[in-house]
Amino acid sequence: MNPNRLDGEGAIRRDRNLAFTFDGKRYTGHPGDTLASALLAAGVRTLARSFKYHRPRGILTAGSEEPNALVELRSGARREPNTRATVIELFDGLEARSQNRWPSLGLDLGAVNSLLAPLLVAGFYYKTFMWPAAFWEKVYEPLIRRAAGLGRASLEPDPDTYEKAHAFCDLLVIGGGPAGLAAALAAGRAGARVILCDEDFLAGGRLNADRREIDGQDGALWARHVTDELASLPETRVMLRTTVFGAYDGNTFGALERVSDHLREPGPHQPRQRLWKIVARRTVLAAGALERPIVFGGNDRPGVMLAGAVRTYVNRFRVRPGGRTAVFTACDDGWKTAFDLLDAHVEVPAMIDARREIPATLASQATRRGLRIMLGAHIRDAHGARGVSGLDVRDERGRITHVAADALAVTGGWNPNTALSSHLGGRPRWSEATHAFVPAGLSGSMIAVGAAAGDFSLAGALRCGAAAGREAARAAGFEAPVQTPLRVDDEAVGGTALWFVADSRGKAFVDFQHDVTPQDLAIAAREGFHSAELLKRYTTLGMGTDQGKTSAMNGHALAAILTGRAAADLGTIAARPPYTPVAIGALAGTHRGPHFRPCRLTPSHRWAQSRGAAFIDAGDWRRARAFPIGGEDWKRTLVREVLGVRNGVGVCDVSTLGKIDVQGADAGAFLDRVYANVISSLPVGKARYGIMLREDGIVFDDGTVARFAANHFVLSTTTAHAGKVLQHLEHARQVLWPELDVELAPVTEQWAQFAVAGPRSRALLEALLGGAADISHAAFPYLACAEFPWQGRPARLFRISFSGELAYELAVPARNADAAIRSIMAAGESLAVVPYGLEALGAMRIEKGHVAGAELNGTTTARDLGLGRMMSAQKDYIGRVLADRPGLTAPDRPALIGVKPLRLEATLRAGAHFLRPGAQPSLGNDEGFVSSVTFSPTLGHWIGLGFLSAGPARIGERIAAHDPLSGNDVAVEVTSPVFYDPDGARLRS
Amino acid sequence: MSAEPTDIVTSAFAGLPCEVGRGRGVIATEREGLAIARIAARRGRKGTVAQVLRANFDIEPPDGPRRASGGEVALAGIAPETWLATREGAGNGFAQSLRPLLGHCASIADLSDAYAILRLTGPDVRATLAKLVPIDVHALTFGVNVLAQTVCGYMSVMLWRLEDSAQWGPTFEIWVGRSLAVSLHEALCQGAAEFGFVREPPCGPAHDGRRMA
């Protein structure tokens, strides 16, 4: 069943089998396997088809850098494309499918693209789809979009949950290999707060993949003991399955914890993934190194695998890559692979090293094992229809030897994993010693250690890691004693750079995921794309989901050679976040669906629910839109509620209006400076309508100001601007006029406020308040305000009206809101009180010509709104000077008017533009627009407010309201914006 | 005039689940009846305010985001020269009672109804808060009586650390504008569900508590 599974435990648990399927076929693996190791054990070599040429691809790596083995994981709503088989932790019942193939992985008709390879080179799209230009939008782009993309995302809603979390530490260790473990241990033992993150589900890094000894014990076992000790330290957290994907300002890092990805589905109340924001005083970058392939003919065939990955599969997962596995390298590290294979009883038909000389220790070990060595040799071609079956090797004399092999381990050396070192502007520098880029220009709080810093020796990793951990602990105030260095076995880490084999036969690939070849790079170089950044974009090298982890360095080196420069002179290789892909769901966290954003509920929300209210989200708030009865449609409800108010009495929760308490000896003077009209003259016990301007003279907000004492005012703001007005006033108080004695307190949440409106409102309130307040017209006239105790708690009453009727607003402490609204309804029962919602509120304010958000839209002046007379000439105030700019005082500016349709049955639409009758709809003929519309229950037809050029002088004129969006053109008459009770007699009754 | 008493709801968390998940990792209790008054010193009168508060309540007003208490009254610094004074069970009259003492040197605003407040405790309260607020609530960095004005799921909140509970360990209070009580509760339930969330009484008839699977 699993022909490639070797004896021994490795890091898998052989006592348990896990069943899974790939392309519908059943397989088994063990706990501790990845999907890649389990498929490899089962002898599956081809897992995917490449993006462009649909070439069969196998497994190249054993980590998150994998460019080839991308599969669709799971099914139905959980189907996830482009998942790397090398990091999928096997679980029972796992389903995976190959992607980018049709009809099957074995027979993919898309492979015909390979025949077009001479055409499909770098710049193909740019050169081919230029003509005819008109074809681009209708033909070329749709075709290209259809052909592009890898895998199929599920179109169903994601059934899983995601969440975000925050963590803080003295030391963040990125990477749980030997250097990272040593750093975490040194700092953790000293008592520092340490977080160690590793993307793997097993800490240890290469210690799990290589056969090493630390202090006389097996390296993997040492890693396990250290991990256990770290987990036991009270201030240390080991976070496995967690990828630190980005470094951000303020020593902040983004990390993705795959909480449940290794399970069939998340447990109860468990998220699938958790996005961490980690703030660290110090960071140790111990992210290790990424092995680089060699570019030679057939280097993408299934069976060709990086040599370090081969050791991972052999030692950790106890899986051999094939029956006869050759090794091709130019560095010492490759030899370890050959030795491990031989020691695992896997046949190694040839050890091919491009170097002519190798260290004597390697030679003697090879001789002892009887290994066939080919020095100074290169592989020109790896051939085989469905995977490697043989190799053409050119020896140092130029002779071609055929080596039969069904697998090939390749290594061109290791690149320090510098990605996170460059997120904050660090520019990796070229190191001749390691033939790779190493971190440089790091911020003072980050240090790279071990292989990530270009130190590939185990002894160096442990030493530098521990030193960095101690230093981080000291910086946080913890004393960390120097420990005796750990003893490790000897190792050889030398080598030369081998980027590509010049006389390759067959197709060679630099970027496996995007099928970028040396020929593509040559074309780009020939066409003048000499900058590494331009070259990358022109060829798409490194632009796949792997972000060039296995291709960027080889591409860089090849480009340097092609343009006749040294690698160091071509620039550097920097990375941007995220290090590996992050699901949008994880970024959204819990903020999706009904929890997309917080929602403010009005104080009477539960009572409104009990009355069957229909709600609408308006800004931050969820408000009662209307209170329909039975099967009423919206219009019937609107008519009933409006006429109920106009002919009797209604009640509406208006608590959403902002309320700001202003106190202080200079409160009046302060308000004079922020309002356009005079406030300081307002008598105690009275309220006044006020408007605020922005610095640029545009109207900012409107509302009422009530004066409860000489030094005590309460402002109301619009619902939408409540926060901004407070911010504006605080700025004025703290920055513009710090000498004034003014204190501001936001009290919106403290007071629940109910509008009680209609000719019977006084009767209702008299019944409600009893003797608590005298609200007779004489004692409590229009625009009066008072505070008094009611039902044992404070209450405030304002005689103000938004509806145009005799009306009051009653404010009670918010905890009393439920009791108050029920009391209001009870008091009004005999008066047929109607609760009304936002819809009726809006209709009545339009009937009355009151401006609201659609009119206070950030482009209108007080004069535009018909409020020019409120702009005091007696004092200075914010916005006064700029409100007099010529452009804002031009007589033909659009100004507020009302409109009604000539055909009274016609419907008006907000947003329609005004045109003179017969004028063509064009920008030049545009004379203004409709800002608000409603069906007027009082008048029995639609009405609207809008802004018309020189509007107030054109009352009675007939114009067109043109709405190209709905195709609705309506002939309208320009009217006064006040449709109802223009003299305000009802307000003052 | 009065409505049926059983109809009346005063709790900001009425009708919301009292248990989510299994266990008691996070235990929440609504704080009801706390009188809250905002005291802002008039320009240049901070010293006088401090003197009055010392003399009447034996409290030194904290000069930063901390809480100090004396008997039933506590003061929390929420802005420069501005404090929230609280008193158990004193109602809206508390702010009124401060005016004769402080009216000449401070502006007083009653905020007793402005907040929905949950006291949070339990072994997993810090792990839950880590999901909700972007600040470090570790015992060493967020000490007893420290408070922070921060955000929780895009909501402005105040978070205070109280003395640890002998039974349940770390204890905090989270304050949010009353209109956001339901959204805060939802965020808390989501964050604490894996540990088990319990909202202790009051969960009576006016609170209509129910269990959520």
Interface residues (C-beta under 8 A of the other chain):
Chain A: T161 E163 K164 A165 H166 A167 F168 R193 P268 H269 Q270 K277 V279 T590 H591 H595 R597 P598 C599 R600 L601 T602 P603 R606 W621 S655 D661 Q663 G664 A665 E739 L740 D741 V742 E743 A745 V747 T748 E749 Q750 W751 A752 A767 L768 G770 Q791 R793 P794 P813 A814 R815 N816 D818 A819 R822 S823 M825 A826 A827
Chain B: M1 S2 A3 E4 D7 I8 V9 T10 A14 G15 V20 G21 R22 R38 A40 R42 R43 G44 T82 G91 N92 Q96 A106 S107 I108 A109 D110 L111 S112 D113 A114 Y115 A130 K131 V133 P134 I135 D136 H138 T141 G153 Y154 M155 G177 R178 S179 L180 A181 V182 S183 L184 E186 A187 Q190 G191 A193 E194
